[in-house]
Amino acid sequence: MEHVNIDALIPWLEQYGVFALFALLALGIIAFPVPEETLLVISGILMKNGSLKITETIIACLGGSVCGITASYLLGLKAGIYFFNRTGKWFGLTQKHLDKAHQWFERFGKWALFIGYFIPGVRHFTGFSAGMSRLEFKEFTLFAYSGALVWVSSFLSLGYFFGDYGLSFFHHLGKGDQTTIFIIVLLTLTYLVYAFTKKRKSTVN
């Protein structure tokens, strides 16, 4: 994973809060060099200790992700390869990245929009590729927005429930370790469902 100065990032998030999260996640999905997962995990930690409000943070993270991938989809739909050839180099995006996203679409179809969030180097292109492929907007929103919800929930939960241990484990992953990332998501969601069910039972009793 890309090295991020955590000590500098946390005070910055505490100062600018949900507005910064919204903007950074939107830009990160479009393809700006933003450490999205790290932001989400740290935001989960800050939600736990009360530095960020839970509801506002979730809305900001989900809203930023949705806006980012929608903008990417519209760029692919309206400008397509022309936009990529003219501006891709500014963001470090290459033909190899575009080919990888197309391969995912050929392999998984519309599910690539959902799964792509969890794959470094793919999520920045799934929306763009969907637009270039002229995927209907209602189908795009179904898979892209549900994927954003799971992605945001997973990494926020990783920080919220596991704190610094989750962040440390996340940053010891090898770049592009797709299998491990999926395992993290599965374990986090399992723990989240368990914790919610346990809390609900205790409330009823």
PEWOZI-V89923 format. One record per backbone hydrogen bond with DSSP energy under -1.0 kcal/mol. NH is the residue of the N-H (numbers start at 1). CO is the residue of the C=O. If there is no record, write none. Layout:
{{NH:CO} {NH:CO}}
//
This chain:
{{6:4} {9:5} {10:6} {12:8} {13:9} {14:10} {15:11} {16:12} {17:13} {21:17} {22:18} {23:19} {24:20} {25:21} {26:22} {27:23} {28:24} {29:25} {30:26} {31:27} {32:27} {34:32} {36:34} {39:35} {40:36} {41:37} {42:38} {43:39} {44:40} {45:41} {46:42} {47:43} {48:44} {49:45} {51:46} {52:46} {57:53} {58:54} {59:55} {60:56} {61:57} {62:58} {63:59} {64:60} {65:61} {66:62} {67:63} {68:64} {69:65} {70:66} {71:67} {72:68} {73:69} {74:70} {75:71} {76:72} {77:73} {78:74} {79:75} {80:75} {82:79} {84:80} {85:81} {86:82} {87:83} {88:84} {90:87} {91:88} {93:88} {98:94} {99:95} {100:96} {101:97} {102:98} {103:99} {104:100} {105:101} {106:102} {107:103} {108:104} {109:105} {111:108} {112:109} {113:110} {115:111} {116:112} {118:115} {119:116} {122:119} {123:119} {125:122} {126:122} {129:125} {130:126} {131:127} {132:128} {133:129} {134:131} {135:130} {140:136} {141:137} {142:138} {143:139} {144:140} {145:141} {146:142} {147:143} {148:144} {149:145} {150:146} {151:147} {152:148} {153:149} {154:150} {155:151} {156:152} {157:153} {158:154} {159:155} {160:156} {161:157} {162:158} {163:159} {165:162} {167:163} {168:164} {169:165} {170:166} {171:167} {173:170} {177:174} {178:176} {181:177} {182:178} {183:179} {184:180} {185:181} {186:182} {187:183} {188:184} {189:185} {190:186} {191:187} {192:188} {193:189} {194:190} {195:191} {196:192} {197:193} {198:194} {199:195} {200:196} {201:197} {202:198} {203:199} {204:200} {205:201}}
//
